[in-house]
Amino acid sequence: MQGHIDPRRQGVLDMQVWIGFFIVQGVEVIFYLDGNENITGKVGKWCELPSYQAGQHATSAERDGSLATLVTTLGLVDNLAEQHKVDIPAKYIWGTRHLDYVFATPKVLESGSAPVCFHSTLF
């Protein structure tokens, strides 16, 4: 369908541009996300997007809209995966997959103050 916009894909593209806007300015970022996408073991492709422009959505024909690509392109780290290299604990009582994330820039992780998010402790 011509002109169809996938809201999830568009949201991820816009998040990438917005977070990248701050990273370029030297801001260290902590990004909490109830992503509902399992990226454990996935490596996203590198895909830069145009710079942030107020009031405009990011566009890219090549960008797949995955969180793995957002994380790879922005150089973010999954804090929980870094702390639990083998078995990442589920963060949902009935779930077994890693779907919720706390991503951060590497300096946040290196500082030792990187948060780990579980639904029960976040809210």
C-alpha positions as a Markdown table, in Angstrom:
| # | Residue | x | y | z |
|---|---|---|---|---|
| 1 | Met | 0.0 | 0.0 | 0.0 |
| 2 | Gln | 1.6 | 3.2 | -1.1 |
| 3 | Gly | 1.9 | 5.8 | 1.6 |
| 4 | His | 1.4 | 3.3 | 4.4 |
| 5 | Ile | 3.4 | 4.1 | 7.6 |
| 6 | Asp | 4.2 | 1.4 | 10.1 |
| 7 | Pro | 3.8 | 3.2 | 13.4 |
| 8 | Arg | 6.2 | 0.9 | 15.3 |
| 9 | Arg | 8.9 | 1.3 | 12.6 |
| 10 | Gln | 8.4 | 5.1 | 12.5 |
| 11 | Gly | 8.6 | 5.3 | 16.3 |
| 12 | Val | 11.9 | 3.5 | 16.3 |
| 13 | Leu | 13.3 | 5.7 | 13.5 |
| 14 | Asp | 12.2 | 8.9 | 15.4 |
| 15 | Met | 13.7 | 7.6 | 18.6 |
| 16 | Gln | 17.0 | 7.0 | 16.9 |
| 17 | Val | 17.2 | 10.5 | 15.5 |
| 18 | Trp | 16.1 | 12.1 | 18.8 |
| 19 | Ile | 18.6 | 10.1 | 21.0 |
| 20 | Gly | 21.3 | 10.6 | 18.4 |
| 21 | Phe | 20.7 | 14.4 | 18.6 |
| 22 | Phe | 21.6 | 14.3 | 22.3 |
| 23 | Ile | 24.6 | 11.9 | 21.9 |
| 24 | Val | 26.2 | 14.2 | 19.2 |
| 25 | Gln | 26.0 | 17.0 | 21.8 |
| 26 | Gly | 27.9 | 15.0 | 24.3 |
| 27 | Val | 25.0 | 14.0 | 26.5 |
| 28 | Glu | 25.3 | 10.6 | 28.2 |
| 29 | Val | 22.0 | 8.8 | 27.7 |
| 30 | Ile | 20.0 | 6.3 | 29.7 |
| 31 | Phe | 17.1 | 5.0 | 27.7 |
| 32 | Tyr | 14.3 | 2.9 | 29.4 |
| 33 | Leu | 12.1 | 1.0 | 26.9 |
| 34 | Asp | 9.3 | -1.5 | 27.1 |
| 35 | Gly | 10.4 | -2.6 | 23.6 |
| 36 | Asn | 8.4 | -5.8 | 23.1 |
| 37 | Glu | 11.1 | -6.9 | 20.7 |
| 38 | Asn | 13.6 | -9.6 | 21.6 |
| 39 | Ile | 17.0 | -8.5 | 20.4 |
| 40 | Thr | 19.0 | -11.0 | 22.5 |
| 41 | Gly | 21.8 | -12.3 | 20.2 |
| 42 | Lys | 20.8 | -10.1 | 17.4 |
| 43 | Val | 23.3 | -7.6 | 15.8 |
| 44 | Gly | 21.6 | -4.7 | 14.1 |
| 45 | Lys | 23.0 | -3.2 | 10.9 |
| 46 | Trp | 24.6 | 0.2 | 10.9 |
| 47 | Cys | 22.1 | 2.7 | 9.5 |
| 48 | Glu | 22.6 | 6.4 | 10.0 |
| 49 | Leu | 19.6 | 8.7 | 9.6 |
| 50 | Pro | 19.3 | 12.4 | 8.8 |
| 51 | Ser | 19.9 | 14.8 | 11.6 |
| 52 | Tyr | 17.0 | 15.8 | 13.9 |
| 53 | Gln | 14.7 | 18.5 | 12.4 |
| 54 | Ala | 12.0 | 19.8 | 14.7 |
| 55 | Gly | 8.6 | 18.8 | 13.5 |
| 56 | Gln | 9.8 | 16.3 | 11.0 |
| 57 | His | 9.7 | 12.5 | 11.1 |
| 58 | Ala | 12.9 | 10.5 | 10.3 |
| 59 | Thr | 12.8 | 8.7 | 6.9 |
| 60 | Ser | 14.9 | 6.0 | 5.5 |
| 61 | Ala | 14.1 | 3.3 | 2.8 |
| 62 | Glu | 17.0 | 1.1 | 4.1 |
| 63 | Arg | 16.3 | 1.3 | 7.9 |
| 64 | Asp | 14.6 | -1.8 | 9.1 |
| 65 | Gly | 13.0 | -0.3 | 12.2 |
| 66 | Ser | 14.5 | -2.8 | 14.6 |
| 67 | Leu | 15.7 | -1.9 | 18.1 |
| 68 | Ala | 18.9 | -3.9 | 17.3 |
| 69 | Thr | 19.7 | -1.4 | 14.5 |
| 70 | Leu | 19.0 | 1.6 | 16.8 |
| 71 | Val | 21.3 | 0.2 | 19.4 |
| 72 | Thr | 24.1 | -0.7 | 16.9 |
| 73 | Thr | 24.0 | 2.7 | 15.2 |
| 74 | Leu | 23.9 | 4.8 | 18.3 |
| 75 | Gly | 26.5 | 2.6 | 20.1 |
| 76 | Leu | 24.2 | 1.9 | 23.1 |
| 77 | Val | 24.7 | -0.9 | 25.6 |
| 78 | Asp | 22.0 | -3.2 | 27.0 |
| 79 | Asn | 22.8 | -2.9 | 30.7 |
| 80 | Leu | 21.0 | -6.0 | 31.8 |
| 81 | Ala | 22.6 | -8.1 | 29.1 |
| 82 | Glu | 26.0 | -6.8 | 30.2 |
| 83 | Gln | 25.4 | -7.8 | 33.8 |
| 84 | His | 24.0 | -11.2 | 33.0 |
| 85 | Lys | 26.1 | -12.5 | 30.1 |
| 86 | Val | 24.6 | -16.0 | 30.0 |
| 87 | Asp | 21.1 | -16.1 | 31.3 |
| 88 | Ile | 19.2 | -12.8 | 31.1 |
| 89 | Pro | 16.4 | -13.0 | 33.6 |
| 90 | Ala | 12.8 | -12.5 | 32.4 |
| 91 | Lys | 11.2 | -9.4 | 33.7 |
| 92 | Tyr | 7.7 | -10.5 | 33.4 |
| 93 | Ile | 6.1 | -13.1 | 35.7 |
| 94 | Trp | 4.8 | -15.2 | 32.8 |
| 95 | Gly | 7.5 | -14.4 | 30.3 |
| 96 | Thr | 10.8 | -16.0 | 29.4 |
| 97 | Arg | 12.1 | -13.5 | 26.8 |
| 98 | His | 14.1 | -10.3 | 27.3 |
| 99 | Leu | 11.7 | -7.6 | 25.9 |
| 100 | Asp | 12.2 | -4.6 | 28.2 |
| 101 | Tyr | 15.5 | -2.7 | 28.2 |
| 102 | Val | 17.7 | -0.1 | 29.8 |
| 103 | Phe | 20.1 | 1.0 | 27.1 |
| 104 | Ala | 22.8 | 3.5 | 27.8 |
| 105 | Thr | 25.9 | 5.1 | 26.4 |
| 106 | Pro | 29.1 | 3.2 | 27.2 |
| 107 | Lys | 30.3 | 5.8 | 29.7 |
| 108 | Val | 27.2 | 5.3 | 31.8 |
| 109 | Leu | 28.0 | 1.6 | 32.1 |
| 110 | Glu | 31.7 | 2.3 | 32.8 |
| 111 | Ser | 30.7 | 4.6 | 35.6 |
| 112 | Gly | 29.2 | 1.7 | 37.6 |
| 113 | Ser | 25.9 | 3.6 | 38.0 |
| 114 | Ala | 24.1 | 2.0 | 35.1 |
| 115 | Pro | 20.5 | 1.1 | 36.2 |
| 116 | Val | 18.9 | -2.2 | 35.7 |
| 117 | Cys | 15.2 | -2.2 | 35.1 |
| 118 | Phe | 12.6 | -4.6 | 36.3 |
| 119 | His | 8.9 | -3.7 | 36.0 |
| 120 | Ser | 8.5 | -4.3 | 39.7 |
| 121 | Thr | 11.3 | -1.8 | 40.6 |
| 122 | Leu | 10.6 | 0.8 | 38.0 |
| 123 | Phe | 7.1 | 1.7 | 38.9 |
